Amino acid sequence: LSLVTRIEQAILDLSEKAEQAKDRAQGMVEKGQGDPAPERELAVLLRQRIEVLKPILGAIKQAAATRNP
């Protein structure tokens, strides 16, 4: 269960960071300040990491459920 908690927290942290990067990119566009592409790319990368962690989390939860019915 400790691993499940750590992965869930990592997903929450990544989601928050992705949202912040997206907001920074949007702010840059609205203010006409610099190139927002790096922030957008960071947001996409963080979302991809979340998508990698989700099935791992599901598999661990399923294994824990079958191990401790």
Predicted model as a PDB file, atoms N, CA, C, CB and O in Angstrom, pLDDT in the B-factor column:
MODEL        1                                                                  
ATOM      1  N   LEU A   1       0.818  -1.206   0.000  1.00 83.00           N  
ATOM      2  CA  LEU A   1       0.000   0.000   0.000  1.00 83.00           C  
ATOM      3  C   LEU A   1       0.856   1.262   0.000  1.00 83.00           C  
ATOM      4  CB  LEU A   1      -0.927   0.003   1.203  1.00 83.00           C  
ATOM      5  O   LEU A   1       0.436   2.298  -0.516  1.00 83.00           O  
ATOM      6  N   SER A   2       2.035   1.180   0.568  1.00 91.00           N  
ATOM      7  CA  SER A   2       2.927   2.327   0.566  1.00 91.00           C  
ATOM      8  C   SER A   2       3.287   2.737  -0.859  1.00 91.00           C  
ATOM      9  CB  SER A   2       4.190   2.016   1.363  1.00 91.00           C  
ATOM     10  O   SER A   2       3.333   3.925  -1.181  1.00 91.00           O  
ATOM     11  N   LEU A   3       3.540   1.747  -1.704  1.00 94.00           N  
ATOM     12  CA  LEU A   3       3.873   2.031  -3.102  1.00 94.00           C  
ATOM     13  C   LEU A   3       2.692   2.664  -3.823  1.00 94.00           C  
ATOM     14  CB  LEU A   3       4.305   0.748  -3.824  1.00 94.00           C  
ATOM     15  O   LEU A   3       2.868   3.582  -4.624  1.00 94.00           O  
ATOM     16  N   VAL A   4       1.493   2.177  -3.541  1.00 95.00           N  
ATOM     17  CA  VAL A   4       0.282   2.754  -4.146  1.00 95.00           C  
ATOM     18  C   VAL A   4       0.158   4.227  -3.762  1.00 95.00           C  
ATOM     19  CB  VAL A   4      -0.986   1.971  -3.699  1.00 95.00           C  
ATOM     20  O   VAL A   4      -0.117   5.081  -4.605  1.00 95.00           O  
ATOM     21  N   THR A   5       0.363   4.504  -2.495  1.00 96.00           N  
ATOM     22  CA  THR A   5       0.269   5.881  -2.012  1.00 96.00           C  
ATOM     23  C   THR A   5       1.311   6.765  -2.678  1.00 96.00           C  
ATOM     24  CB  THR A   5       0.436   5.929  -0.492  1.00 96.00           C  
ATOM     25  O   THR A   5       1.013   7.890  -3.076  1.00 96.00           O  
ATOM     26  N   ARG A   6       2.521   6.263  -2.799  1.00 97.00           N  
ATOM     27  CA  ARG A   6       3.591   7.049  -3.430  1.00 97.00           C  
ATOM     28  C   ARG A   6       3.286   7.324  -4.899  1.00 97.00           C  
ATOM     29  CB  ARG A   6       4.936   6.319  -3.304  1.00 97.00           C  
ATOM     30  O   ARG A   6       3.523   8.432  -5.379  1.00 97.00           O  
ATOM     31  N   ILE A   7       2.768   6.340  -5.614  1.00 97.00           N  
ATOM     32  CA  ILE A   7       2.443   6.537  -7.030  1.00 97.00           C  
ATOM     33  C   ILE A   7       1.279   7.504  -7.175  1.00 97.00           C  
ATOM     34  CB  ILE A   7       2.107   5.194  -7.706  1.00 97.00           C  
ATOM     35  O   ILE A   7       1.295   8.371  -8.048  1.00 97.00           O  
ATOM     36  N   GLU A   8       0.269   7.361  -6.326  1.00 97.00           N  
ATOM     37  CA  GLU A   8      -0.860   8.293  -6.379  1.00 97.00           C  
ATOM     38  C   GLU A   8      -0.395   9.721  -6.106  1.00 97.00           C  
ATOM     39  CB  GLU A   8      -1.944   7.885  -5.364  1.00 97.00           C  
ATOM     40  O   GLU A   8      -0.849  10.657  -6.765  1.00 97.00           O  
ATOM     41  N   GLN A   9       0.494   9.892  -5.152  1.00 98.00           N  
ATOM     42  CA  GLN A   9       1.012  11.230  -4.852  1.00 98.00           C  
ATOM     43  C   GLN A   9       1.832  11.769  -6.020  1.00 98.00           C  
ATOM     44  CB  GLN A   9       1.869  11.202  -3.574  1.00 98.00           C  
ATOM     45  O   GLN A   9       1.763  12.955  -6.342  1.00 98.00           O  
ATOM     46  N   ALA A  10       2.609  10.886  -6.651  1.00 98.00           N  
ATOM     47  CA  ALA A  10       3.399  11.306  -7.813  1.00 98.00           C  
ATOM     48  C   ALA A  10       2.480  11.774  -8.940  1.00 98.00           C  
ATOM     49  CB  ALA A  10       4.303  10.150  -8.304  1.00 98.00           C  
ATOM     50  O   ALA A  10       2.768  12.767  -9.608  1.00 98.00           O  
ATOM     51  N   ILE A  11       1.385  11.065  -9.149  1.00 98.00           N  
ATOM     52  CA  ILE A  11       0.420  11.449 -10.191  1.00 98.00           C  
ATOM     53  C   ILE A  11      -0.186  12.818  -9.863  1.00 98.00           C  
ATOM     54  CB  ILE A  11      -0.706  10.375 -10.325  1.00 98.00           C  
ATOM     55  O   ILE A  11      -0.324  13.667 -10.744  1.00 98.00           O  
ATOM     56  N   LEU A  12      -0.540  13.023  -8.613  1.00 98.00           N  
ATOM     57  CA  LEU A  12      -1.094  14.327  -8.215  1.00 98.00           C  
ATOM     58  C   LEU A  12      -0.080  15.442  -8.406  1.00 98.00           C  
ATOM     59  CB  LEU A  12      -1.554  14.291  -6.754  1.00 98.00           C  
ATOM     60  O   LEU A  12      -0.416  16.515  -8.907  1.00 98.00           O  
ATOM     61  N   ASP A  13       1.163  15.188  -8.007  1.00 98.00           N  
ATOM     62  CA  ASP A  13       2.216  16.197  -8.165  1.00 98.00           C  
ATOM     63  C   ASP A  13       2.465  16.520  -9.639  1.00 98.00           C  
ATOM     64  CB  ASP A  13       3.517  15.714  -7.509  1.00 98.00           C  
ATOM     65  O   ASP A  13       2.586  17.685 -10.015  1.00 98.00           O  
ATOM     66  N   LEU A  14       2.538  15.482 -10.463  1.00 98.00           N  
ATOM     67  CA  LEU A  14       2.758  15.686 -11.900  1.00 98.00           C  
ATOM     68  C   LEU A  14       1.602  16.455 -12.523  1.00 98.00           C  
ATOM     69  CB  LEU A  14       2.940  14.339 -12.616  1.00 98.00           C  
ATOM     70  O   LEU A  14       1.801  17.322 -13.373  1.00 98.00           O  
ATOM     71  N   SER A  15       0.395  16.125 -12.090  1.00 98.00           N  
ATOM     72  CA  SER A  15      -0.782  16.813 -12.621  1.00 98.00           C  
ATOM     73  C   SER A  15      -0.748  18.300 -12.266  1.00 98.00           C  
ATOM     74  CB  SER A  15      -2.071  16.167 -12.080  1.00 98.00           C  
ATOM     75  O   SER A  15      -1.059  19.150 -13.101  1.00 98.00           O  
ATOM     76  N   GLU A  16      -0.374  18.603 -11.038  1.00 98.00           N  
ATOM     77  CA  GLU A  16      -0.282  20.003 -10.616  1.00 98.00           C  
ATOM     78  C   GLU A  16       0.796  20.741 -11.413  1.00 98.00           C  
ATOM     79  CB  GLU A  16       0.019  20.091  -9.107  1.00 98.00           C  
ATOM     80  O   GLU A  16       0.576  21.867 -11.858  1.00 98.00           O  
ATOM     81  N   LYS A  17       1.952  20.114 -11.591  1.00 98.00           N  
ATOM     82  CA  LYS A  17       3.032  20.741 -12.343  1.00 98.00           C  
ATOM     83  C   LYS A  17       2.646  20.939 -13.808  1.00 98.00           C  
ATOM     84  CB  LYS A  17       4.304  19.899 -12.243  1.00 98.00           C  
ATOM     85  O   LYS A  17       2.999  21.952 -14.412  1.00 98.00           O  
ATOM     86  N   ALA A  18       1.926  19.979 -14.377  1.00 98.00           N  
ATOM     87  CA  ALA A  18       1.476  20.111 -15.764  1.00 98.00           C  
ATOM     88  C   ALA A  18       0.508  21.277 -15.902  1.00 98.00           C  
ATOM     89  CB  ALA A  18       0.814  18.810 -16.245  1.00 98.00           C  
ATOM     90  O   ALA A  18       0.575  22.039 -16.867  1.00 98.00           O  
ATOM     91  N   GLU A  19      -0.387  21.409 -14.941  1.00 98.00           N  
ATOM     92  CA  GLU A  19      -1.352  22.513 -14.970  1.00 98.00           C  
ATOM     93  C   GLU A  19      -0.636  23.857 -14.846  1.00 98.00           C  
ATOM     94  CB  GLU A  19      -2.391  22.357 -13.838  1.00 98.00           C  
ATOM     95  O   GLU A  19      -0.994  24.818 -15.526  1.00 98.00           O  
ATOM     96  N   GLN A  20       0.374  23.924 -13.978  1.00 98.00           N  
ATOM     97  CA  GLN A  20       1.138  25.158 -13.816  1.00 98.00           C  
ATOM     98  C   GLN A  20       1.885  25.517 -15.102  1.00 98.00           C  
ATOM     99  CB  GLN A  20       2.128  25.022 -12.651  1.00 98.00           C  
ATOM    100  O   GLN A  20       1.924  26.683 -15.496  1.00 98.00           O  
ATOM    101  N   ALA A  21       2.474  24.517 -15.751  1.00 97.00           N  
ATOM    102  CA  ALA A  21       3.191  24.765 -17.005  1.00 97.00           C  
ATOM    103  C   ALA A  21       2.225  25.254 -18.080  1.00 97.00           C  
ATOM    104  CB  ALA A  21       3.920  23.487 -17.479  1.00 97.00           C  
ATOM    105  O   ALA A  21       2.541  26.166 -18.844  1.00 97.00           O  
ATOM    106  N   LYS A  22       1.049  24.640 -18.132  1.00 97.00           N  
ATOM    107  CA  LYS A  22       0.032  25.055 -19.104  1.00 97.00           C  
ATOM    108  C   LYS A  22      -0.393  26.499 -18.840  1.00 97.00           C  
ATOM    109  CB  LYS A  22      -1.197  24.112 -19.045  1.00 97.00           C  
ATOM    110  O   LYS A  22      -0.534  27.294 -19.770  1.00 97.00           O  
ATOM    111  N   ASP A  23      -0.596  26.827 -17.570  1.00 97.00           N  
ATOM    112  CA  ASP A  23      -0.992  28.190 -17.205  1.00 97.00           C  
ATOM    113  C   ASP A  23       0.103  29.201 -17.552  1.00 97.00           C  
ATOM    114  CB  ASP A  23      -1.319  28.265 -15.707  1.00 97.00           C  
ATOM    115  O   ASP A  23      -0.188  30.301 -18.021  1.00 97.00           O  
ATOM    116  N   ARG A  24       1.367  28.820 -17.319  1.00 96.00           N  
ATOM    117  CA  ARG A  24       2.467  29.724 -17.677  1.00 96.00           C  
ATOM    118  C   ARG A  24       2.501  29.951 -19.183  1.00 96.00           C  
ATOM    119  CB  ARG A  24       3.820  29.157 -17.194  1.00 96.00           C  
ATOM    120  O   ARG A  24       2.708  31.077 -19.637  1.00 96.00           O  
ATOM    121  N   ALA A  25       2.301  28.894 -19.958  1.00 96.00           N  
ATOM    122  CA  ALA A  25       2.297  29.028 -21.419  1.00 96.00           C  
ATOM    123  C   ALA A  25       1.158  29.937 -21.860  1.00 96.00           C  
ATOM    124  CB  ALA A  25       2.171  27.643 -22.098  1.00 96.00           C  
ATOM    125  O   ALA A  25       1.338  30.801 -22.718  1.00 96.00           O  
ATOM    126  N   GLN A  26      -0.002  29.738 -21.272  1.00 96.00           N  
ATOM    127  CA  GLN A  26      -1.155  30.564 -21.632  1.00 96.00           C  
ATOM    128  C   GLN A  26      -0.901  32.021 -21.260  1.00 96.00           C  
ATOM    129  CB  GLN A  26      -2.432  30.050 -20.936  1.00 96.00           C  
ATOM    130  O   GLN A  26      -1.252  32.926 -22.018  1.00 96.00           O  
ATOM    131  N   GLY A  27      -0.297  32.250 -20.105  1.00 96.00           N  
ATOM    132  CA  GLY A  27       0.027  33.613 -19.689  1.00 96.00           C  
ATOM    133  C   GLY A  27       1.010  34.276 -20.634  1.00 96.00           C  
ATOM    134  O   GLY A  27       0.897  35.465 -20.934  1.00 96.00           O  
ATOM    135  N   MET A  28       1.977  33.495 -21.103  1.00 95.00           N  
ATOM    136  CA  MET A  28       2.959  34.035 -22.047  1.00 95.00           C  
ATOM    137  C   MET A  28       2.281  34.453 -23.347  1.00 95.00           C  
ATOM    138  CB  MET A  28       4.064  32.998 -22.332  1.00 95.00           C  
ATOM    139  O   MET A  28       2.611  35.490 -23.923  1.00 95.00           O  
ATOM    140  N   VAL A  29       1.334  33.642 -23.804  1.00 95.00           N  
ATOM    141  CA  VAL A  29       0.617  33.963 -25.040  1.00 95.00           C  
ATOM    142  C   VAL A  29      -0.221  35.222 -24.842  1.00 95.00           C  
ATOM    143  CB  VAL A  29      -0.281  32.778 -25.479  1.00 95.00           C  
ATOM    144  O   VAL A  29      -0.214  36.122 -25.683  1.00 95.00           O  
ATOM    145  N   GLU A  30      -0.940  35.277 -23.727  1.00 94.00           N  
ATOM    146  CA  GLU A  30      -1.802  36.428 -23.460  1.00 94.00           C  
ATOM    147  C   GLU A  30      -1.010  37.726 -23.356  1.00 94.00           C  
ATOM    148  CB  GLU A  30      -2.588  36.204 -22.182  1.00 94.00           C  
ATOM    149  O   GLU A  30      -1.474  38.777 -23.800  1.00 94.00           O  
ATOM    150  N   LYS A  31       0.175  37.657 -22.774  1.00 95.00           N  
ATOM    151  CA  LYS A  31       0.990  38.856 -22.576  1.00 95.00           C  
ATOM    152  C   LYS A  31       1.960  39.096 -23.727  1.00 95.00           C  
ATOM    153  CB  LYS A  31       1.762  38.748 -21.276  1.00 95.00           C  
ATOM    154  O   LYS A  31       2.627  40.130 -23.777  1.00 95.00           O  
ATOM    155  N   GLY A  32       2.038  38.144 -24.649  1.00 94.00           N  
ATOM    156  CA  GLY A  32       2.962  38.275 -25.764  1.00 94.00           C  
ATOM    157  C   GLY A  32       4.416  38.229 -25.325  1.00 94.00           C  
ATOM    158  O   GLY A  32       5.266  38.913 -25.894  1.00 94.00           O  
ATOM    159  N   GLN A  33       4.695  37.430 -24.321  1.00 93.00           N  
ATOM    160  CA  GLN A  33       6.048  37.351 -23.758  1.00 93.00           C  
ATOM    161  C   GLN A  33       6.717  36.038 -24.120  1.00 93.00           C  
ATOM    162  CB  GLN A  33       6.008  37.512 -22.236  1.00 93.00           C  
ATOM    163  O   GLN A  33       6.381  34.993 -23.562  1.00 93.00           O  
ATOM    164  N   GLY A  34       7.635  36.082 -25.022  1.00 92.00           N  
ATOM    165  CA  GLY A  34       8.456  34.913 -25.320  1.00 92.00           C  
ATOM    166  C   GLY A  34       7.723  33.765 -25.998  1.00 92.00           C  
ATOM    167  O   GLY A  34       6.567  33.877 -26.406  1.00 92.00           O  
ATOM    168  N   ASP A  35       8.435  32.674 -26.099  1.00 95.00           N  
ATOM    169  CA  ASP A  35       7.942  31.477 -26.773  1.00 95.00           C  
ATOM    170  C   ASP A  35       7.333  30.524 -25.748  1.00 95.00           C  
ATOM    171  CB  ASP A  35       9.081  30.779 -27.559  1.00 95.00           C  
ATOM    172  O   ASP A  35       8.041  30.038 -24.866  1.00 95.00           O  
ATOM    173  N   PRO A  36       6.023  30.246 -25.851  1.00 96.00           N  
ATOM    174  CA  PRO A  36       5.385  29.358 -24.886  1.00 96.00           C  
ATOM    175  C   PRO A  36       5.623  27.870 -25.164  1.00 96.00           C  
ATOM    176  CB  PRO A  36       3.913  29.629 -24.864  1.00 96.00           C  
ATOM    177  O   PRO A  36       5.201  27.023 -24.376  1.00 96.00           O  
ATOM    178  N   ALA A  37       6.282  27.548 -26.255  1.00 96.00           N  
ATOM    179  CA  ALA A  37       6.462  26.137 -26.641  1.00 96.00           C  
ATOM    180  C   ALA A  37       7.132  25.294 -25.562  1.00 96.00           C  
ATOM    181  CB  ALA A  37       7.280  26.057 -27.905  1.00 96.00           C  
ATOM    182  O   ALA A  37       6.664  24.185 -25.302  1.00 96.00           O  
ATOM    183  N   PRO A  38       8.214  25.765 -24.913  1.00 96.00           N  
ATOM    184  CA  PRO A  38       8.824  24.913 -23.880  1.00 96.00           C  
ATOM    185  C   PRO A  38       7.864  24.574 -22.731  1.00 96.00           C  
ATOM    186  CB  PRO A  38      10.054  25.598 -23.317  1.00 96.00           C  
ATOM    187  O   PRO A  38       7.876  23.455 -22.217  1.00 96.00           O  
ATOM    188  N   GLU A  39       7.049  25.530 -22.341  1.00 97.00           N  
ATOM    189  CA  GLU A  39       6.085  25.265 -21.266  1.00 97.00           C  
ATOM    190  C   GLU A  39       5.009  24.294 -21.728  1.00 97.00           C  
ATOM    191  CB  GLU A  39       5.439  26.572 -20.787  1.00 97.00           C  
ATOM    192  O   GLU A  39       4.588  23.419 -20.971  1.00 97.00           O  
ATOM    193  N   ARG A  40       4.571  24.446 -22.952  1.00 97.00           N  
ATOM    194  CA  ARG A  40       3.580  23.510 -23.503  1.00 97.00           C  
ATOM    195  C   ARG A  40       4.159  22.104 -23.593  1.00 97.00           C  
ATOM    196  CB  ARG A  40       3.107  23.976 -24.896  1.00 97.00           C  
ATOM    197  O   ARG A  40       3.495  21.125 -23.253  1.00 97.00           O  
ATOM    198  N   GLU A  41       5.400  22.017 -24.052  1.00 98.00           N  
ATOM    199  CA  GLU A  41       6.054  20.717 -24.160  1.00 98.00           C  
ATOM    200  C   GLU A  41       6.228  20.077 -22.789  1.00 98.00           C  
ATOM    201  CB  GLU A  41       7.410  20.858 -24.850  1.00 98.00           C  
ATOM    202  O   GLU A  41       6.075  18.864 -22.647  1.00 98.00           O  
ATOM    203  N   LEU A  42       6.546  20.879 -21.785  1.00 97.00           N  
ATOM    204  CA  LEU A  42       6.672  20.361 -20.426  1.00 97.00           C  
ATOM    205  C   LEU A  42       5.336  19.810 -19.941  1.00 97.00           C  
ATOM    206  CB  LEU A  42       7.177  21.457 -19.474  1.00 97.00           C  
ATOM    207  O   LEU A  42       5.283  18.734 -19.345  1.00 97.00           O  
ATOM    208  N   ALA A  43       4.267  20.543 -20.193  1.00 97.00           N  
ATOM    209  CA  ALA A  43       2.937  20.083 -19.781  1.00 97.00           C  
ATOM    210  C   ALA A  43       2.600  18.755 -20.449  1.00 97.00           C  
ATOM    211  CB  ALA A  43       1.867  21.138 -20.125  1.00 97.00           C  
ATOM    212  O   ALA A  43       2.068  17.852 -19.804  1.00 97.00           O  
ATOM    213  N   VAL A  44       2.905  18.634 -21.736  1.00 98.00           N  
ATOM    214  CA  VAL A  44       2.633  17.389 -22.456  1.00 98.00           C  
ATOM    215  C   VAL A  44       3.471  16.249 -21.889  1.00 98.00           C  
ATOM    216  CB  VAL A  44       2.914  17.560 -23.960  1.00 98.00           C  
ATOM    217  O   VAL A  44       2.965  15.147 -21.682  1.00 98.00           O  
ATOM    218  N   LEU A  45       4.735  16.509 -21.642  1.00 98.00           N  
ATOM    219  CA  LEU A  45       5.621  15.491 -21.090  1.00 98.00           C  
ATOM    220  C   LEU A  45       5.123  15.006 -19.732  1.00 98.00           C  
ATOM    221  CB  LEU A  45       7.043  16.036 -20.963  1.00 98.00           C  
ATOM    222  O   LEU A  45       5.117  13.804 -19.464  1.00 98.00           O  
ATOM    223  N   LEU A  46       4.710  15.926 -18.887  1.00 98.00           N  
ATOM    224  CA  LEU A  46       4.215  15.544 -17.569  1.00 98.00           C  
ATOM    225  C   LEU A  46       2.938  14.721 -17.676  1.00 98.00           C  
ATOM    226  CB  LEU A  46       3.968  16.784 -16.714  1.00 98.00           C  
ATOM    227  O   LEU A  46       2.753  13.760 -16.929  1.00 98.00           O  
ATOM    228  N   ARG A  47       2.060  15.088 -18.597  1.00 98.00           N  
ATOM    229  CA  ARG A  47       0.827  14.304 -18.813  1.00 98.00           C  
ATOM    230  C   ARG A  47       1.165  12.899 -19.327  1.00 98.00           C  
ATOM    231  CB  ARG A  47      -0.114  15.031 -19.821  1.00 98.00           C  
ATOM    232  O   ARG A  47       0.500  11.931 -18.958  1.00 98.00           O  
ATOM    233  N   GLN A  48       2.178  12.783 -20.165  1.00 98.00           N  
ATOM    234  CA  GLN A  48       2.598  11.471 -20.654  1.00 98.00           C  
ATOM    235  C   GLN A  48       3.116  10.608 -19.503  1.00 98.00           C  
ATOM    236  CB  GLN A  48       3.682  11.621 -21.738  1.00 98.00           C  
ATOM    237  O   GLN A  48       2.850   9.407 -19.453  1.00 98.00           O  
ATOM    238  N   ARG A  49       3.841  11.211 -18.603  1.00 98.00           N  
ATOM    239  CA  ARG A  49       4.323  10.458 -17.444  1.00 98.00           C  
ATOM    240  C   ARG A  49       3.166   9.954 -16.602  1.00 98.00           C  
ATOM    241  CB  ARG A  49       5.252  11.320 -16.592  1.00 98.00           C  
ATOM    242  O   ARG A  49       3.200   8.832 -16.098  1.00 98.00           O  
ATOM    243  N   ILE A  50       2.147  10.777 -16.452  1.00 98.00           N  
ATOM    244  CA  ILE A  50       0.955  10.361 -15.711  1.00 98.00           C  
ATOM    245  C   ILE A  50       0.321   9.153 -16.395  1.00 98.00           C  
ATOM    246  CB  ILE A  50      -0.067  11.526 -15.605  1.00 98.00           C  
ATOM    247  O   ILE A  50      -0.075   8.194 -15.732  1.00 98.00           O  
ATOM    248  N   GLU A  51       0.227   9.204 -17.717  1.00 98.00           N  
ATOM    249  CA  GLU A  51      -0.381   8.096 -18.462  1.00 98.00           C  
ATOM    250  C   GLU A  51       0.424   6.807 -18.342  1.00 98.00           C  
ATOM    251  CB  GLU A  51      -0.526   8.470 -19.927  1.00 98.00           C  
ATOM    252  O   GLU A  51      -0.136   5.715 -18.444  1.00 98.00           O  
ATOM    253  N   VAL A  52       1.724   6.922 -18.128  1.00 98.00           N  
ATOM    254  CA  VAL A  52       2.555   5.733 -17.911  1.00 98.00           C  
ATOM    255  C   VAL A  52       2.299   5.172 -16.508  1.00 98.00           C  
ATOM    256  CB  VAL A  52       4.067   6.072 -18.097  1.00 98.00           C  
ATOM    257  O   VAL A  52       2.249   3.956 -16.321  1.00 98.00           O  
ATOM    258  N   LEU A  53       2.139   6.056 -15.536  1.00 98.00           N  
ATOM    259  CA  LEU A  53       1.955   5.612 -14.159  1.00 98.00           C  
ATOM    260  C   LEU A  53       0.578   5.007 -13.884  1.00 98.00           C  
ATOM    261  CB  LEU A  53       2.179   6.763 -13.233  1.00 98.00           C  
ATOM    262  O   LEU A  53       0.455   4.129 -13.030  1.00 98.00           O  
ATOM    263  N   LYS A  54      -0.445   5.454 -14.585  1.00 97.00           N  
ATOM    264  CA  LYS A  54      -1.808   4.979 -14.318  1.00 97.00           C  
ATOM    265  C   LYS A  54      -1.952   3.459 -14.446  1.00 97.00           C  
ATOM    266  CB  LYS A  54      -2.776   5.656 -15.265  1.00 97.00           C  
ATOM    267  O   LYS A  54      -2.493   2.836 -13.533  1.00 97.00           O  
ATOM    268  N   PRO A  55      -1.494   2.833 -15.536  1.00 97.00           N  
ATOM    269  CA  PRO A  55      -1.650   1.381 -15.616  1.00 97.00           C  
ATOM    270  C   PRO A  55      -0.797   0.634 -14.586  1.00 97.00           C  
ATOM    271  CB  PRO A  55      -1.294   0.906 -17.009  1.00 97.00           C  
ATOM    272  O   PRO A  55      -1.177  -0.437 -14.113  1.00 97.00           O  
ATOM    273  N   ILE A  56       0.347   1.204 -14.249  1.00 96.00           N  
ATOM    274  CA  ILE A  56       1.185   0.594 -13.212  1.00 96.00           C  
ATOM    275  C   ILE A  56       0.442   0.624 -11.879  1.00 96.00           C  
ATOM    276  CB  ILE A  56       2.555   1.331 -13.094  1.00 96.00           C  
ATOM    277  O   ILE A  56       0.414  -0.367 -11.150  1.00 96.00           O  
ATOM    278  N   LEU A  57      -0.150   1.753 -11.575  1.00 97.00           N  
ATOM    279  CA  LEU A  57      -0.925   1.893 -10.350  1.00 97.00           C  
ATOM    280  C   LEU A  57      -2.082   0.901 -10.335  1.00 97.00           C  
ATOM    281  CB  LEU A  57      -1.450   3.329 -10.204  1.00 97.00           C  
ATOM    282  O   LEU A  57      -2.326   0.242  -9.325  1.00 97.00           O  
ATOM    283  N   GLY A  58      -2.789   0.796 -11.449  1.00 96.00           N  
ATOM    284  CA  GLY A  58      -3.910  -0.143 -11.536  1.00 96.00           C  
ATOM    285  C   GLY A  58      -3.469  -1.577 -11.321  1.00 96.00           C  
ATOM    286  O   GLY A  58      -4.145  -2.340 -10.631  1.00 96.00           O  
ATOM    287  N   ALA A  59      -2.343  -1.947 -11.905  1.00 95.00           N  
ATOM    288  CA  ALA A  59      -1.841  -3.316 -11.760  1.00 95.00           C  
ATOM    289  C   ALA A  59      -1.443  -3.601 -10.318  1.00 95.00           C  
ATOM    290  CB  ALA A  59      -0.644  -3.551 -12.693  1.00 95.00           C  
ATOM    291  O   ALA A  59      -1.703  -4.688  -9.803  1.00 95.00           O  
ATOM    292  N   ILE A  60      -0.821  -2.638  -9.672  1.00 94.00           N  
ATOM    293  CA  ILE A  60      -0.418  -2.837  -8.276  1.00 94.00           C  
ATOM    294  C   ILE A  60      -1.649  -2.959  -7.380  1.00 94.00           C  
ATOM    295  CB  ILE A  60       0.482  -1.671  -7.795  1.00 94.00           C  
ATOM    296  O   ILE A  60      -1.688  -3.797  -6.480  1.00 94.00           O  
ATOM    297  N   LYS A  61      -2.644  -2.127  -7.629  1.00 94.00           N  
ATOM    298  CA  LYS A  61      -3.883  -2.202  -6.840  1.00 94.00           C  
ATOM    299  C   LYS A  61      -4.570  -3.547  -7.047  1.00 94.00           C  
ATOM    300  CB  LYS A  61      -4.842  -1.052  -7.221  1.00 94.00           C  
ATOM    301  O   LYS A  61      -5.066  -4.151  -6.096  1.00 94.00           O  
ATOM    302  N   GLN A  62      -4.597  -4.010  -8.289  1.00 93.00           N  
ATOM    303  CA  GLN A  62      -5.226  -5.295  -8.581  1.00 93.00           C  
ATOM    304  C   GLN A  62      -4.456  -6.432  -7.906  1.00 93.00           C  
ATOM    305  CB  GLN A  62      -5.301  -5.527 -10.106  1.00 93.00           C  
ATOM    306  O   GLN A  62      -5.062  -7.341  -7.340  1.00 93.00           O  
ATOM    307  N   ALA A  63      -3.151  -6.384  -7.963  1.00 92.00           N  
ATOM    308  CA  ALA A  63      -2.342  -7.418  -7.322  1.00 92.00           C  
ATOM    309  C   ALA A  63      -2.553  -7.403  -5.802  1.00 92.00           C  
ATOM    310  CB  ALA A  63      -0.845  -7.218  -7.660  1.00 92.00           C  
ATOM    311  O   ALA A  63      -2.634  -8.456  -5.168  1.00 92.00           O  
ATOM    312  N   ALA A  64      -2.641  -6.216  -5.235  1.00 89.00           N  
ATOM    313  CA  ALA A  64      -2.867  -6.113  -3.793  1.00 89.00           C  
ATOM    314  C   ALA A  64      -4.246  -6.654  -3.418  1.00 89.00           C  
ATOM    315  CB  ALA A  64      -2.726  -4.654  -3.330  1.00 89.00           C  
ATOM    316  O   ALA A  64      -4.406  -7.289  -2.375  1.00 89.00           O  
ATOM    317  N   ALA A  65      -5.234  -6.402  -4.267  1.00 88.00           N  
ATOM    318  CA  ALA A  65      -6.597  -6.854  -3.977  1.00 88.00           C  
ATOM    319  C   ALA A  65      -6.691  -8.376  -4.042  1.00 88.00           C  
ATOM    320  CB  ALA A  65      -7.595  -6.220  -4.962  1.00 88.00           C  
ATOM    321  O   ALA A  65      -7.386  -8.984  -3.228  1.00 88.00           O  
ATOM    322  N   THR A  66      -6.007  -8.996  -4.989  1.00 89.00           N  
ATOM    323  CA  THR A  66      -6.062 -10.450  -5.100  1.00 89.00           C  
ATOM    324  C   THR A  66      -5.221 -11.115  -4.013  1.00 89.00           C  
ATOM    325  CB  THR A  66      -5.585 -10.896  -6.485  1.00 89.00           C  
ATOM    326  O   THR A  66      -5.476 -12.256  -3.626  1.00 89.00           O  
ATOM    327  N   ARG A  67      -4.227 -10.395  -3.532  1.00 84.00           N  
ATOM    328  CA  ARG A  67      -3.358 -10.941  -2.490  1.00 84.00           C  
ATOM    329  C   ARG A  67      -4.022 -10.839  -1.112  1.00 84.00           C  
ATOM    330  CB  ARG A  67      -2.005 -10.207  -2.483  1.00 84.00           C  
ATOM    331  O   ARG A  67      -3.827 -11.701  -0.255  1.00 84.00           O  
ATOM    332  N   ASN A  68      -4.808  -9.774  -0.909  1.00 73.00           N  
ATOM    333  CA  ASN A  68      -5.481  -9.551   0.371  1.00 73.00           C  
ATOM    334  C   ASN A  68      -6.987  -9.408   0.148  1.00 73.00           C  
ATOM    335  CB  ASN A  68      -4.913  -8.291   1.079  1.00 73.00           C  
ATOM    336  O   ASN A  68      -7.522  -8.301   0.207  1.00 73.00           O  
ATOM    337  N   PRO A  69      -7.668 -10.528  -0.108  1.00 65.00           N  
ATOM    338  CA  PRO A  69      -9.108 -10.427  -0.395  1.00 65.00           C  
ATOM    339  C   PRO A  69      -9.946 -10.007   0.797  1.00 65.00           C  
ATOM    340  CB  PRO A  69      -9.612 -11.738  -0.900  1.00 65.00           C  
ATOM    341  O   PRO A  69     -11.166  -9.887   0.683  1.00 65.00           O  
TER     342      PRO A  69                                                      
ENDMDL                                                                          
END                                                                             
